Amino acid sequence: MLLMSVVRLFGLRRRKDNAEMKSPMSMALTRRMFLASAPLALAGCVGDGSLSSSPDLSSAFLGLYPELTEGEFTIPALDVSEIEPRFLRQVVDCNGTQKPGSIVVDTPRRHLYFVLAGKKAVRYGCGVGKAGFEFKGAGVIGRTAVWPHWAPTPNMIAVQPQRYGPVKAGLPGGIDNPLGARALYIHRDGQETNYRVHGTDDPSSIGEAVSSGCIRLFNHDVIDLHRRVARGAPIMVLQGRGEVA
């Protein structure tokens, strides 16, 4: 009964289109796949990121992650053949209640969604906070920054003084900055929190729980997200597998 109710609620159905990328994505969500993907469905957005049978599963993503130069900074190209396809940027179905322009983070699945019109969303792979450091619940994007300055929080310095004490004054924006190419600052109740959605100087951390609480994306992806997001956009971070956005 629970499965049937969830299916009725979100109106899951077979789709084989990908409006943004026009790649041979297979969006079929069978009953068995639904059971395995229940947390993702509960977030309102679905899509397993699988591709049609092809000897090169990365072919659909070629061109999405080239070398980029912005002024004095150059972001290296990503070798998509070394990355799980589910962590690469793609458009998926999104039949939840979120309005276009909203951000939803599915922490257990390591996915961030930017909701589009037409019951679609751009899905990005993300890295998340370690246990005990995570942001949870609702907020808004209070401000954004390009090649942002970074400084460790007082809590980070207290927990790891040897690592963060020497850089307590912070680091200027740049390719080696932990915030990467862009930062979206999460506010709650009119106040800035210590949590952000940002890029990374460590692409291998995408899909992992390694940060001090923030949500990190590939630099290419945070640039893409930054150009889409408006100031004041709502963001919901889901931590539990049964939470609904």
Secondary structure as GFF3:
##gff-version 3
##sequence-region A 1 245
A	DSSP	alpha_helix	2	10	.	.	.	ID=ss1
A	DSSP	alpha_helix	31	36	.	.	.	ID=ss2
A	DSSP	alpha_helix	38	42	.	.	.	ID=ss3
A	DSSP	beta_strand	45	46	.	.	.	ID=ss4
A	DSSP	three_ten_helix	59	61	.	.	.	ID=ss5
A	DSSP	beta_strand	68	70	.	.	.	ID=ss6
A	DSSP	beta_strand	73	75	.	.	.	ID=ss7
A	DSSP	three_ten_helix	80	82	.	.	.	ID=ss8
A	DSSP	three_ten_helix	85	87	.	.	.	ID=ss9
A	DSSP	beta_strand	90	94	.	.	.	ID=ss10
A	DSSP	beta_strand	103	106	.	.	.	ID=ss11
A	DSSP	beta_strand	111	115	.	.	.	ID=ss12
A	DSSP	beta_strand	120	125	.	.	.	ID=ss13
A	DSSP	beta_strand	128	129	.	.	.	ID=ss14
A	DSSP	beta_strand	137	146	.	.	.	ID=ss15
A	DSSP	alpha_helix	154	159	.	.	.	ID=ss16
A	DSSP	alpha_helix	161	164	.	.	.	ID=ss17
A	DSSP	three_ten_helix	165	167	.	.	.	ID=ss18
A	DSSP	beta_strand	182	188	.	.	.	ID=ss19
A	DSSP	beta_strand	191	198	.	.	.	ID=ss20
A	DSSP	three_ten_helix	203	205	.	.	.	ID=ss21
A	DSSP	beta_strand	209	211	.	.	.	ID=ss22
A	DSSP	beta_strand	215	216	.	.	.	ID=ss23
A	DSSP	alpha_helix	219	228	.	.	.	ID=ss24
A	DSSP	beta_strand	234	238	.	.	.	ID=ss25
###
